[in-house]
């Protein structure tokens, strides 16, 4: 099950205010706590944080809401939707030095990788965007040795960007 969480709505509920700006670490922590509670109550395996109605996001809130949620493991898989360019820059600024990454969902359906991953993991992610595959299929598609493909896929799995099942690897939450 995939849970979509409207971050601006969570902000309004947490602070009882009509504002659509996420600023200050305390505000970010409050919003993250509410998101974690929603995830705990929903028993979902994946969450999409929808930022479409958020007008402003500072670095401290990006760290509290996105980076700490990724590190917490509260949702097995987390993706982000509705990032306009300014918000995207803030999230990237927070993820990059912490060696974290997240999938960004676009309205056209093509997921994007945001954050810090190796070039091999980035290439594997791009191959998985179109269709899932096994390690052997990825190695064949990219003309890589099997161990290189396995390492790239393991990186994506450890960052909770992809999952492995009996049919191979798929991106989350798009499978």
N, C-alpha and C positions, 0 to 999 in steps of 0.2 A: 504494500500500500504506500502511496506517495501522498504526503501532506503538503499542501501549498499554504504558506503563512504570509499574510499581508503585513509587512513590517510596519507600515505607517499606522495600520489599525492597532497593532500591538502597542505602539508608542502612544496612541490616543487613549487606549484602555489603561495603560500603566500610569500615565501622568494626568489623565482627565483634561487634556488640552487639545485644541484643534491644530496645533502646530505640526508641520511635516518636516521638521528638521531634527536630525540626530546629532546632538553635540553634547559634550562632556562625558567623561568616563562613567560617572554615576548613572547618567541616563542610559548609556549603552549597557551597563551591567543590569539595570532594571529590565530593559527590553530583552536581553539575553535570558535572564531568569524566567521571564514569562514565556519565551519561546521554548526553553527547555521543559517547562511545565506542560505546555501544549503537546510537545513531542512525547513526553512520558505518558500522558493521558491518552494519546492516540494510538500507541503501539505500532507506529509506522516504521518502515525500514528505510525510508528516504524522505527528505524534506526539501522543498523548494522555497527559499526565502524570496518573496516578491517585493522589490524595492521601487516599483513603478510610481507609487504615490509619495515617495520620499524626495524632498527637494534638496536637502543638504545633508552631508555625512562627513563628520570630521574624523581625523585619524584615530582618536581615542575611542570613538564609537565603532569605527570599522574594526578596531582591534577587539573590543568587547563583544560585539555582536557576531562578527564573522570569524575572526581568527580563534577566539576562545571557544566558540561553538564547534569549530572544526577539530580543535584539540580535545574537546571534552568527550567526544564519542557518544554524546547524548542521542543523536540520530546516527544510525550506521552510515548513511550517505547524505550529503548536503550539496545542493546546487543553489544557484542564485539566478533570479530573473529580474528584468526591468531596470538594469543598470544603465543610466545615461552616462555620458563620457566623464563628467566630474566625479560621480560616485565610483565609476570603474577605476579611475586613477587612485582614489583613496584606498579602495580595497586592495589594489595591486601593491601600493606602497606598504601596506601592512603585511601582506602575505609573503612578499619576496624575501625580506631578511629573515623571516621565520621558517623559510623553506616549506611553506604550505602552498596548496593549490586547491582551486575549486572549479567546478564546471559552471559556466554561464550559459543559461538558456536564453535563446533569442526567439522572437516571435516567428521567424521564418523556419524555426525548428533545428537549425544547425548549431550544435553546442560548441562552445569555445572554452579553451583552457586558460585560466587566469592564475598567475602566481609563479612559483618557482618549481620547475622540474628539469630534468636533464633533457638534452636534445633528443635522445632516443625515446624517452617517455613521451615527449611532445609528438614525435612522429608516429608512435604507436597509438596515441590518443586520436590523431587525425585519421588513421586507418580504421579505428573502431567507430568513428562518427557515422560512417556510411552503413556499416553492418558489423556485427560481432564476428569474432573468428577465434580459432584455436591458436595456440602458440606456433604450431607448425605452419598454419596458413599465414600468420603474420610474418614469419621468417621468410616464407616463399615470396610474399607480396613485396617485401622490402629488400630482398636478396641479402638477408642477414643470416649468420649462423644461429642455430636454435638457442644457444645460451644467451646471445645478445637479445633476441626476442623475448625470452623468458625473463631476463633481467628488467627489460622495459615494462613488461606486463606486471611483474611483481611490484615495481615502483608505483604504477597506477593503482594497483590493488591496495598497497600499503597506505596510499594517500586517500583511499576510499573514493577514487574516481572511476573505478571499474570493478566489476565483480566476476568471479569465475564460477561456472557451474558445469554440468555435464556436457553442455553444448559449446563451451569455450568461454571467451571473455566478452563482456558487453559493458558499455558505458552506463553509468548510473546518473540519474534515475530514468533513463530512457528505454530500458529493456522491458 
